[in-house]
Amino acid sequence: MAGDGGRGAAERAAAAVEEAGCGGWEFRNAYRRQLLALSRRIRLLGPFAEELREARRGPAGEEQEQERALAPLAEALERALDLLRLGRDGSRISLVFERDKVLKKFQEAIALLEQALCDFPYDKLDISDEVREQVELVHAQLKRAKERVDMPDDEFYNELLSLYNKSYDPSTELDILGRLSEKLHLMTITDLTQESLALHEMVASGGGQDPGEHIEKMSMLLKKIKDFVQTQNPEMGPPMAIKLDSNGEPRPVNIPDEFRCPISLELMKDPVIVATGQTYERVCIEKWLASGHHTCPNTQQRMSNTTLTPNYVLRSLIAQWCETNGIEPPKRSTQPNKPMSACSSSERANIDALLSQLCSPDPEEQRSAAAELRLLAKRNANNRICIAEAGAIPLLLSLLSSSDLRTQEHAVTALLNLSIHEDNKASIISSGAVPSIVHVLKNGSMEARENAAATLFSLSVVDEYKVTIGGTGAIPALVVLLSEGSQRGKKDAAAALFNLCIYQGNKGRAIRAGLVPLIMGLVTNPTGALMDEAMAILSILSSHPEGKAAIGAAQPVPVLVEMIGSGSPRNRENAAAVMLHLCIGEQQLVHLARAQECGIMVPLRELALNGTERGKRKAVQLLERMSRFLVQQQEEKEAQQLQAMAEAIPHAPEQVQETDIPEQLDSPSSPYPTVA
């Protein structure tokens, strides 16, 4: 990776931070606290990574210098990300046995990150002051963490080692297993299965070599813990199977190894044979294959195909064994449980008929069906579920390009109503709907454009969809609607733009689309229409370097000071937030001086006492900056006065010493009079 060229280092750093910030980082092992701390610190670098990615390119020489400066940070973040992946996916048992290596990885990752941030050349890159302060906070945390790396407790390690080496007192076995299962977070069937898969992954990563005694011992150790946990929690399913003795008391029965799935170690319900002749539980081997593996977990042979053949003979033997031991045979899982349909059969028949009309070649039928689905989807949540389940979303999407504007309007509004249900949002996005919705936003009737904007707002509630929507040209089209739409259209566009600009990468797009002058026009509009929305958007954009520059160029200080003094509580805090951003960085002295001229101190003090919590914080920070500025101004004024006084004092003529007279003055030809 270190060889990536161009702006590769910035992209690599941003990608690493984004991956650390996405969901799915669950750490259930002995290093959970350390891993969470590392993950949290990397996530705090999110705005920093975005600004690195969006930094303007310089001349070729500067760009190469920036690349060299960013490379250590990118490498440090990638190293830390590898450690997080190990903590998430690695075997919990193995991580404890390899504690010295793991702790060394922690020390190296933290040291690399700390050093990269310590040496970072902020002056050579366009990093905002606010983000720099956040990075410096992370750097301070890493510096402290570098000096102390917590060790897993020795008792835990020694107990696991004693069980591994079979050097423990048999009478303490159950107590040891109880403590280990808790500390290893191996308390549920999901955790136990994940650990089993992790051990198999270790075998797979060995390239087909003999797994060795170490992994075999760890597998036996896991089996022991699994049997203990399932015996303690019979509702998890038989570890052993449970049978009743002659007195009606439950007694565990050992399950023959050949009846257990080699991956999950559970009694198989639906055994299947893979290409190598090995047998596995269907669900487990399907997960293995879905993860991208092409080898047999047991033999490590490459499978010629992924066909799964039911092992009827083994299933019959398992059923006979269960019957002989008085155990209820395991039930095979059928199709994944789907939620019951939310509508009646007659309602479903009506929806199906409407979907058929959507496919009709008759434009009138299409328009009528789209209008009816629009009303049904608006009516209640059950209808939204049923319409989506019936397959309406792709059909409605196809109508967004219809030349009939009313049909187009009904279709986009039906999608808007369907998107209210959370599960439908994912279906709409995965169907590739956003470009078609943007097409309507640009070219539809005014009502269709309004509802297209509202649909984008509804979808953008999900953070990951903000990225998708922002990358499809939606933002410039929303800015146009905010400029020329109806009052309702402007409100929908403003709501969508606010949501989308929460994602740092979309702020630059909005600024370059001309959003700042438009928002400043709304802020200064005497009618006060959309004032709340405009101030909220302005507050978000002011945290972006380009946004701050564009806002500063619009001479905003007088209106912001007035807003701090007389606006609504929310608008006062947003005005203070914008003002604070302006008073940080290159142009701060200009804005501070203008704020002083506009009399900002009185409304700031009042906001610090009676504003919202966020408003109070912003006011206090602004007061501190204003106070420092006023002190500096006073000191400069006093220095100027002293200088002026010094220049005004008359100086006595200096006595000329004879020795100071040049020799030329003594010469007869000199035009100057001689000194007596």
N, C-alpha and C positions, 0 to 999 in steps of 0.2 A: 504493500500500500504506500509505502514511503516514496515510491517512484512516481506516483500520480503527478501529472503536470498541471499547468495553468492554475486555476483557482481550486485545485483539488483539495488542498488542505482545509480551506474554509468549508467546502462541501462535506468533507469527511467529518470535520468537527461538528457541523450542524446535524449531519445524519446520525452520529453517535448520540448526541443529546436528545434528538427526536426519538430514537429507539428507546433510550432510557426513560423518556417521558411518557411513552405509550403504555397502555394497560398490560396486564399479564405477568407483571414482575412479582410473583409471590414466592417468598423465601421461607421454607419450612424446614430449617435445619439448625445445627448448633451455632451457625454464624449469622443468624437472622438479624440481630441488632446491628452488626457491623455492615451487612449488606444493605439494609434499609438506610443507614446513615450515608453510605457511599452513593446509593441511588438517589437519595434526596438532594445531595450536594450537586450531582450532575444535572438533575432536573432544574435546579435553581439557575443554571447557566443557559436556560432556554432562550430568553431575550437576547443574551450575549451572542449565542450562536446565530440567531436570526440576523442580527446586525452585521455579523461577520459575513454572512452569506450575501447580504444586500449591499455591502460596501462597494463604492464605485471603483472601477478599475483605474489604475494610474498608468503612466507610461510603462513601456516594456521593462525598463530597469527597475522601476519601483515595484512593479507586479512580481518580479522574481524575488525581490527583497521581502515583500509581504509574504510570499509563499514560504520562504525560508523561516520567517518569523513565526508563521502559523503551524509549521510542520510539527514541532514538539508538542503543541497542544493537541493536534489531531491524533498523534501517536499515543499520547497519554490517555485521551478519552477512549480510544479504541482498546487500549490495554485494560482500562477500567471496565469497559463494556464486556470484554471477554470474561472478566472475573464475575460480573453479575450473571452472565449466562451460565457459568459454572455453578454458581450458587443456586440458580433456578432449576437447572436441568441435571446437575450432577448427583451421583449417589450420595445420600446423606451419611450412610455408614462409611463409605470410602473417604468422604471429606474429613471425618473425624480421625480416621487412621492416618491420613496424609496431612495432619494439622500443621506440621512444620512447613511443608511446601505451601499450604494454603495461606498461612500467616505471612510467609515471605512474599506471596503474590499481593496480599493486602498492602504490605509495607512498600513494595515497589510501585504499585498503582497510585497510592496516596502521594508518595514522594515525587513521582513523575508529574502528577497533576499540580501539586504545590509548586514545583520548580517551573513548570510551564506558565502558570499564572503569575509567579513572582517576576519572571523575565519578560512578561508580555509587553510589547511596545505599543501602548495605547496611543502615543502621540503620532504614530505612523498610520493609524487606521481610524476610520470615522466611527468612533464609539461614543454614544451619548453619556453624559455625566451620570445620569440615573442608573444606567446599566453598569457603568464602571464601578459605582458604589456597591452594587449588588455582587459584582465579581470579586471585589475586594473583601466583602463579607465572607464569601465562599473560600477565598484564599486564606483568610484568618482561621476559619474552621479547619481547613486542611492542615494548616501549620500546626495547630494544636493536636490534631489527630495523628500527625506524623510522629509526634513525640511519645504517644502512648497507643499501642495497639493491644486491645484486650485479648487475652488468651482464653480458650474454652477451659472450664475447670478440670483440674487433673483427675479428680475422683471419677468424673464422667468418662474420661479417656481410659483410665485404668480398669473401670468396670467393663467397658466394651472390650478391652484387650483380654481381660480374664475370661469372658464368655467366648471370645474368638479362639483363645488357646486352651479352653476347657480346664482352666486352672482355678476355678472358683469352688467355693463350698456348696455342694448340691443343695443343702438346706436353705441357702439364700438365693437360689436361682429365680424364684418367682418375684422376690423383691427387686432383684437386679433387672429382670425383664421389664417390670413395671416402670422403674425409673428410666431405663433406656428408651422404652417406647414413648414416654412423655417428652424426654429431652430431644429425641430425634424427630418428634412430631409424626410418629407412625401410629396414629390412634384410630384412623378410619380406613375403610377398604380402599378408598381412592388414594390415600397416602401410600398404603402398602403396595398397591398395584403400580403406582408411579415409581416407587423405589425399585421394584422388580424390573420395570422397563429400563430404568437408569443403569442397573447392573448389566442387563443384556446389551445396552448401548456401549458399555465399556468393552464387552466382548467383541461387539461389531467393529469398534474402532481399532481393534487389534489386527485388523486386516486378515482375519481368518486363521490367525495363529492360535495355538493352544492357550485357553484362557488362564491356565496356571492354577496352582493351589490357592493362591490368595483370593481370587474371585470366587472359587468354589467354596471356600470357607465363609466368605461374606454372604454367599447365597444361602448356605446352611444357617448362618446366623439370622438372616432375614426370615427364613422359614420358621425358626424357633420363636422369633418375636411375633410373627404373624399368627402362629398357633396360640400363643399366649393371649394376644389381643382378642382374637375371635372367641377364645374360651371365656374370657372376661366379659365379652359383649356378644352373647348368642344371637342378638337381633341382626348382627352383621352377616350372618350366614354361617354354616357349619365349617369349622376349621378342619376340623374333624367333624364328622357328622354327629348329631346328638340323637341317642336312642334312649328309650325308657327301659329300666331294668324291671325285675319281677315285682319290686315294691313301688313302681311308678315314678322312680327318681330318674332324672336325666343323667346319662353317662356318655362321655365322649368316645367316639370310635375313630381310630386312625384311618384316614383315607389312603388307599394305595397310591403310590407315586404315579403309576401309569394312568390313574384317573384324574390327576391334577394337570391343569394347563401349565406348561413349562414357563410361561410368562407371568401369569397372575398367581400361580401356585394354588388356585382354587379348584374345587370339584367342577369338572366341565359340564356345561348344560347343553352346548351345541358344538360338539367336537367336529373339526374339519381337517382334511388332509391337504397339505401343500405339495408343491411339485417335487420336493425332496423326500416325500414319504413321511415326514414328521406330522404329528397331530397337535393342534392348538384349539383353544376356545375361539370361536368365530370372531367375537367382538375384539378380542385382544390382538389377533393376527391382522384383522382389518385396520386397527389403529397403527400397528407396526408398519404395514404397507403404505398407509396413508401418510406416514411420516417421511416417505421417500426411500425406505430401505428396499433393497432388491435381494437380500440374502436371507437364508433361513436362520432364525435366532439361535437354534440349537447347534446346527452343524457349521454355520457360517458359509455354506455353499451358496453360490449364486443360483437363484431360482429361474428356471427357463421360462416360466409363466407365473401369473398370479391367480390361477384358477384355484378355487376352494371347493373341495369335494366333501360332502357330508360323510362322516365316519359312522355309518349306521351300526356296524358291528360293535364298536366301542360304546356307542350310545346305549345299545341293548345291554352290554355287559354292566355298564354303570347302573342302569335301571334294575337289573337283577340283583346287583350287590346291595343297592338301596333297599330293595324288597326283603332280601335275606336278613338284613340288619335292622329291619323295622324303621327305616328312615324314609321320609318323603322324598321322592325323586326330584331333582332340580327342574324347575320349569324353564323351558326354552323361551327366550325373548323373541317375540314376533316383530312386527314393524315398530319403529320408534313411536312412542306415545305421542299422538297429535291431539291438540285441544278439540273438544267437541265443537261441532259447528254451532255457531251462535244464532242461526236462524232456522226456521221451520222448513220442511220440504217444499211447501208451496212458495215460500219466499225465495228459496234457492232456485226453484223452477222459473220464477219471474225474472230473477237476475240472469239466469242462463239465457232466457229468451232475449233479454236486452243486449247481452253480449253478442248474440247471433246477429241482431240488428246492426250492431257496430260494424260488423263485417260485410254488411249489405252493400251492393253497388249503388243503391238508391241514396243520394245525399239527404233526402228528407228523412228517411228511416234512421240514418246515422245521427242526424241532428236531434231527432226526437229521443232516440235511445240515450245519447250523451246527456241531454237535458234531464231525463228521468233518473239516470245514475247520479247526476249531480245532486238532485234533491234527496235521493235515498241516502247518499253518503253524508249529507248534511244532517239527516234526521237523528241518528243515534250511533253509538259505538258498535253495536252488533252488526248493523248494516255495513259499516266500514270494514269489519273483519270479513264478513261473508263476500262482499264484492271483491276484495283483494284475493281471497282464497279461490274464488271462481275464475281468476285469471284476467281480471279487467285491466290491470295496470298496463301491460304491453299494448293492449288494444287502444286504450285511451292515449297512450304516447303516440301511436301511429296517426291519431287525428290532430295532433298539435301542428302538423304541417299541412292541414287541410286548407284549401283555398276559400272555403266557406268560413267567414269570420265568426259567425254565431256558433258553428260546430266547434271551432277551435276554442272559443270562449267557454263553452260548456265543458269541453274535455279538460282544459287546464283547471277549471274551478272544481271539477270532480276530483282531480288529483290533489288539489289543495285540501278538500274535505277529507279525502282518504289519508292524507299525511298527518292529520291530527292524531291518528292512532300510532303509537310509538313503533310497533312492529312493521307497519307499512312504510315507514321512512326508509328502512333498509331495503325493502323491496323496490321502492321507487328509484333509489340511488343505484342499486345493483342492476337495474334495467337500463341504465345509461340515460336517464331522463333529463339530466341537467342541460345538455346542449339544446334539446328541444324546447325546454322551458325558457331558456334564454332567447331562443328564436321568437317565441311568442312575446317575450318582454320587449323585444326590439320592434316587432312587426305587427303585432295584433291590434285589435281595437283597444280603446282606452280601458274598458272594463277587463278585458283579457290581460292587458299589461299589468293592471293593478293586482289581479289575482295571481299572475305569474310571480310578481314581486313577493306577494304574501306567501306563495308556495316556497320560494327560496328562503324566506324568513323562517317558515316552519321547519324546513329541512336543516337549516343552519344551526338549530338548537343543539344538534349533535356535533361535538368538537371536530371529529375527523372529517365531517362533511363540509366544514368551513373551507378546508384545503381544496377539496374537490370542486366546490362551487366557485371559489376564487380563481381557479385555473382555467375556467371555461369562458371567460369574457363577460361574466355576469356583472362585475363591478362597474365598468364603464356604462353599461346599459341601465343599471340602477341609478347612476349619477344623472344620466339624461332624464330618466323618469322623475327624479327629485327636482330637476330643473323645470320641466315642462308639463308634468302630470297634473291631474286633478288633485284636490286637497287630500282625498283618500289615497290616491296613488302616491303622492309625496310622502304621506305618513307610512305607507307600506314599504316604500323604497328606503326611507330613513331607518325603519326598524331592521330591515334586512342588512343595510350597510353597517349599522352599529354591531349587529351580531357577527358579521363577517370580519370586521376590523378588529375584533378581539384577538384574532389570529395575527401574529406579527407580520407574516408574509403578505397578508392582504392590505396592510396599511399603505405600503408603497404603491400598490396598484391603485388604491383609491385616491391617493395624493396626486399621482401622475394623471389620473382621469379628471382632475380639476375639481375635486370635492371641497378643498379648503375655501376657495373664494365663494363657492355656493353656500357653504355653511356660514361663513362670515356674513353673507347677505341675509340669511335667516336670523342670525343673532342680532343684527342691527335693524331688522324689519320692525317698524313702529307697531304693527298689528300684534306682534308677539306670537304669530302662528308657528307651530313646530319648534318653539324655543327650547322646550325640555329635550327633545330629540337632538337638536342642533348642538346644545351645550354638551350632551353626553358624548356625541361623536367627536366634538372638538377636544374634549378631555382625552379621549383615546388616541387621537392623531397627534396630539402634542408630545406624546412620549416617543415619537419616531423622529429621527434627525431631519428628514425632509419635511415632515409635518410641522415641526417646530419652526423651521426656516420659512415655510410658506405662511404660517400664522403670523410670525413676526413681521413679515413683509406687508401684512394687511393693516398695520397700525392698530392693533387690537386693545392696547392698554386702557384707553379711556372707557370703552364699553365693558371691559372685564372688571375694572374698579367699580363702575356703577353697578354691575351685576353682584359683586361681592357685598355691596352695601344694601341693595334693595331687591335682589332676586328671591326666588323660592328657595327653601333650604337645600334642595338637590342642586339647583343651578348655582347657588352661592359656592357650594363645595367644588363643583366642576370648574367654575371660574377661577377659584383659588388654585386648583390643580394645574390648570393651563398656565396661570401666571407663574407658578412655581417652576414649571418646565422652562418657561421663557427666561427666568432669572437664573438659569444655570447654563454655563457655556460661554461661547465667544461674545455674544451680544448682550450679556447680562447687564453690563453697566448702562447701556442705552435704555433697556426696559426698566431697570431699577430707578433711573433718573426720571423717566416719564411717569412711573408709578408714583414717585414722590410728588411730582408736579400735580398729579391728579388727586392727591390727598388720600392715599391708600391706607395710611396708618390707622385712622379712626375706624373704618369698616373692618379692617383686619383684626383689631383688638376686640371688636364686638363679636366677630365670627369665632375667634378663639375662645370666647366665653360662652356663647349661646348657639354655636353651629352644631351640625351633625358630628358624630365622632370623627369621620374622615375629614370633614370641614375644619374641625378644631386642629387636627394634626397638620393639615396643609397650612392653616393660618399661622400656627406657631413656627413652622419652618420658614414661612415667608417673612414673619416678623424678625426672626434671627438674621436672615439675609439683609433685610432692610436696615436693621440696626447696625450691622457691620458696615453696610454701604454708607450710612449717615456718619458713622464715626470716621470712616476713611475720608468722606467729603470734608468733614470738619477739620481733620488733620491737614488735608491739602490746602484748605482755605487759610488756616493759621500759618502754614509754611509760606504761602504766597504773601500774606500780610507782613511777615517777618522780612521776607526778601524785599518787599517794596519799601519797608522802613529803612532797611540797610542801605538801599540805593538812594534814599532821600536825604541821608545825613551828609552835610558838606565836608569835604576832605581838605585839610591844611596842605598848602603847597610843599612839596618835598624840597629839602635843602640839597642843593647840588654840591657834591664834594669835588674838590679840585682834581682828585685822582680819577674822577669819572669823566672828565672832559676829554673828548677825543683829541688826538694829536693834531688833526687837521685844523682845529679851531685856533691853534697857535701859529699857523702858517700865515705869512703876510697876504697871501692871495685869498684868504678865507673871507667870505662876505659877512660873516657873523662878527659882532663886537667881541673884543677880548674881555676876559674876566679879570678885574683888578685884584 
